[in-house]
């Protein structure tokens, strides 16, 4: 599990800078830290940026073709430089420890590891499941 390079793809369109900043903060504060974080701007009317996160990469699309395409293009952009992908929307947050909690899934399904977890409105969280 050590040395696993995690890439984060943040799909965004016309995001509030505050929300996007919180999403980026939640990604960059993970342990282990992500190898790369990429924001895919799906042709927002005003190009997105966040000077508070200079290591963040930005990919601006010419047209908004939806979140799925933004995620797919982001994954393709990161390519073989990462071992695992984390998909995040501009208005989502990763809980502290999300990467550390999900990394054991890499050893369960080494070909295509994936994990998911969620938290409800009242703070009750479901542990991650691997597939």
Secondary structure by P-SEA (a helix, b strand, c coil): cccbbbbbbbbbccccaaaaaaaaaaaaaccccccbbbbbccccccbbbbcccccbbbbbbcccccaaaaaaaaaaaacccccbbbbbcccccccccccccaaaaaaacccbbbbbbbccccccccccccc
